[in-house]
């Protein structure tokens, strides 16, 4: 009995200690993420709630947070490094401004669990090799994109997405790639909204799409073995390219 009591007490202590380590820290001076004086409560740890209240650049070493809020009219720019979001305290991230993945080695990674993007802002990729991903590519987590949120530009989306918002390939110099090991569903929109924009639906992926709109000069590129359910394809001058064994099922 003594041993059981000691184990239970230890578990309570560890939980209390973990909660005590969690904090909120606000980025309140425009500049670099890894400069301690730019934060009101220090550079974030993986347990922390993070508020980005001024324009912020993450480019010298990887960053971590539990959950993140980016305020309206504020940009968090990630260049050449990775930001990891744990989501154990809160799995919802509120993006009212922009998170920009600015180059080929910029990554936004979601750790350990399904998570949600809320808010009225966007996560924008500016390079075809920038990555939106999880920590286990063999069993992709699900990321929910709420109705007012947007993924934009060009990047690789390497995890399953419930898209209730908008995924918009609006960069003529970068491809929006939807990964072949993931599933994409929800009630949101898929747009190729610029001349020269490309949205690539990768090998073997499953897409349950209600609206796919392609502008003049835009391309929806379906790789081999992709399955697409319920598409509504429109847009003057739009182009669709399909590889082998692409399955498209329209609602009757």
C-alpha positions in Angstrom: 0.0 0.0 0.0 2.9 2.3 0.9 4.4 1.7 -2.6 1.1 2.5 -4.4 0.7 5.7 -2.4 4.2 6.8 -3.2 3.7 6.1 -6.9 0.5 8.1 -7.0 2.1 11.0 -5.1 5.0 11.0 -7.6 2.6 11.1 -10.5 0.7 14.0 -9.0 4.0 15.8 -8.4 5.2 15.3 -12.0 1.9 16.6 -13.4 2.0 19.6 -11.2 5.6 20.3 -12.1 4.7 20.0 -15.8 1.8 22.5 -15.5 4.0 24.8 -13.5 6.5 25.0 -16.3 3.9 26.1 -18.8 3.7 29.9 -19.3 2.6 32.6 -21.7 5.2 34.7 -23.5 4.5 37.6 -25.9 6.8 38.7 -28.7 6.5 42.5 -28.2 9.5 44.0 -30.0 9.9 43.6 -33.8 12.9 41.5 -34.6 14.4 38.0 -34.0 12.6 35.1 -32.3 15.8 34.0 -30.5 16.5 37.4 -28.9 15.3 37.1 -25.3 14.7 40.8 -24.8 12.1 40.8 -27.6 9.8 38.6 -25.3 8.0 39.7 -22.2 8.6 36.3 -20.5 11.6 34.9 -22.3 12.2 32.8 -25.4 9.5 30.1 -25.6 9.8 26.5 -24.5 7.8 23.6 -25.9 5.3 24.0 -23.0 4.6 27.7 -23.6 1.6 29.6 -25.1 3.1 32.1 -27.6 1.6 35.4 -28.7 3.2 37.1 -31.7 2.2 40.8 -31.3 5.0 42.3 -33.5 6.6 41.2 -36.8 9.0 38.3 -36.0 11.7 36.5 -37.8 12.8 32.9 -37.0 15.9 32.2 -39.0 18.9 31.4 -36.8 17.9 28.2 -35.0 14.7 26.1 -34.6 11.9 27.4 -32.4 9.3 25.6 -30.2 6.0 26.4 -28.6 3.0 24.6 -27.3 0.5 26.8 -29.1 0.7 30.0 -31.0 -1.4 33.1 -31.7 -0.3 35.5 -34.5 -2.1 38.8 -34.1 -3.8 40.7 -37.0 -1.5 42.7 -39.3 1.6 40.8 -37.9 3.9 38.5 -39.8 6.0 35.6 -38.4 8.6 34.7 -41.1 10.4 31.4 -40.9 13.5 31.1 -43.0 15.9 28.1 -43.1 14.7 26.6 -39.8 11.8 24.8 -38.2 9.1 25.8 -35.8 7.6 22.9 -33.8 4.1 23.2 -32.2 3.3 20.6 -29.5 -0.3 21.3 -28.8 -0.5 19.5 -25.5 -1.8 22.6 -23.5 -3.9 23.8 -26.4 -4.1 22.1 -29.8 -5.7 25.2 -31.4 -3.5 27.9 -33.0 -5.1 31.2 -33.8 -3.6 32.9 -36.9 -5.1 36.3 -37.5 -1.9 37.6 -39.2 0.5 35.6 -41.4 3.0 32.8 -40.9 5.3 32.8 -43.9 7.6 29.9 -44.9 10.0 31.9 -47.0 12.5 29.4 -48.5 13.1 25.7 -49.3 14.2 24.7 -45.8 11.5 26.5 -43.8 9.3 24.1 -41.9 6.2 24.3 -39.6 5.9 21.0 -37.8 3.0 19.7 -35.6 4.0 17.3 -32.9 2.3 14.3 -31.3 -1.4 15.0 -31.9 -4.1 16.3 -34.2 -4.2 20.1 -34.2 -6.3 23.0 -35.5 -5.6 26.3 -37.3 -8.2 28.9 -36.4 -8.4 32.7 -37.1 -8.8 34.8 -40.2 -5.2 34.8 -41.4 -3.0 32.5 -43.4 0.0 30.2 -43.5 1.8 31.1 -46.7 4.5 29.0 -48.5 6.9 30.9 -50.8 8.9 27.9 -52.1 7.8 24.5 -53.5 10.0 22.8 -50.9 8.8 24.6 -47.8 7.1 22.1 -45.5 3.9 21.9 -43.5 4.3 18.6 -41.7 4.0 16.4 -38.6 6.5 14.4 -36.7 5.5 11.0 -38.0 5.2 10.8 -41.8 4.3 7.0 -41.7 1.0 7.8 -39.8 0.1 11.4 -40.7 -1.7 13.5 -38.0 -4.8 15.5 -39.0 -4.7 19.2 -39.1 -8.1 21.0 -39.2 -8.2 24.3 -41.1 -11.1 26.3 -39.8 -13.6 28.1 -42.0 -11.9 31.5 -42.0 -8.3 30.3 -42.3 -6.2 29.8 -45.4 -3.1 27.9 -46.6 -1.7 30.0 -49.5 1.2 30.2 -51.9 3.3 27.1 -52.7 4.6 24.5 -50.3 4.4 20.8 -49.4 1.5 19.9 -47.2 2.7 16.6 -45.7 -0.1 15.7 -43.3 -3.8 15.0 -43.5 -6.0 18.0 -43.6 -9.7 18.6 -42.8 -10.1 21.7 -45.0 -13.0 23.7 -43.8 -11.3 26.9 -45.0 -9.3 27.6 -48.2 -6.2 26.1 -49.8 -5.1 28.5 -52.5 -2.2 28.0 -54.9 -1.7 31.7 -55.5 2.0 31.8 -56.3 3.0 31.4 -59.9 6.6 30.5 -58.9 5.9 27.8 -56.4 3.8 24.5 -56.5 1.2 23.7 -53.8 1.8 19.9 -53.3 -0.8 17.9 -51.4 0.9 14.8 -50.1 0.3 11.2 -51.3 0.4 9.6 -47.8 -2.4 11.9 -46.5 -6.1 12.4 -46.7 -7.8 15.7 -47.6 -11.5 16.2 -46.8 -13.8 18.9 -45.3 -16.2 21.5 -46.8 -13.6 24.1 -47.8 -12.3 25.4 -51.1 -9.4 24.5 -53.3 -8.3 27.3 -55.6 -5.6 27.9 -58.2 -6.1 31.6 -58.3 -3.2 33.0 -60.4 -2.0 32.5 -64.0 0.8 29.9 -63.7 -0.2 28.6 -60.3 -0.1 24.8 -59.8 -1.8 22.6 -57.3 -0.4 19.0 -57.4 -2.5 16.2 -56.0 0.2 13.6 -55.2 0.5 9.9 -55.9 -1.9 7.7 -53.9 -3.6 10.5 -52.0 -7.3 10.6 -51.3 -9.2 13.9 -51.8 -12.8 14.5 -50.9 -13.3 17.9 -52.6 -16.4 19.9 -52.9 -15.1 22.9 -54.8 -12.0 23.1 -57.0 -11.7 26.4 -58.9 -8.9 27.1 -61.4 -8.3 30.5 -63.0 -7.0 31.0 -66.5 -3.5 29.6 -66.8 -3.8 27.7 -63.6 -3.2 23.9 -63.4 -4.6 21.1 -61.2 -2.1 18.2 -61.6 -3.4 14.8 -60.5 -0.5 12.3 -60.1 -0.9 8.5 -60.5 -3.3 6.6 -58.3 -5.0 9.7 -56.8 -8.6 9.5 -55.8 -10.8 12.6 -56.0 -14.4 12.6 -54.8 -17.1 15.2 -55.5 -15.1 17.8 -57.4 -16.7 20.9 -59.0 -14.2 22.2 -61.5 -14.7 25.7 -63.0 -12.7 28.6 -64.3 -12.2 29.9 -67.8 -9.0 28.7 -69.4 -8.3 26.3 -66.5 -6.2 23.2 -67.1 -6.4 19.7 -65.5 -3.7 17.0 -66.0 -4.2 13.4 -64.8 -1.7 10.6 -64.5 -2.5 6.9 -64.7 -5.1 5.3 -62.5 -6.6 8.6 -61.3 -10.1 8.0 -60.0 -12.6 10.9 -60.1 -16.1 10.3 -58.6 -18.8 12.9 -59.2 -21.9 13.2 -57.1 -25.1 12.3 -59.0 
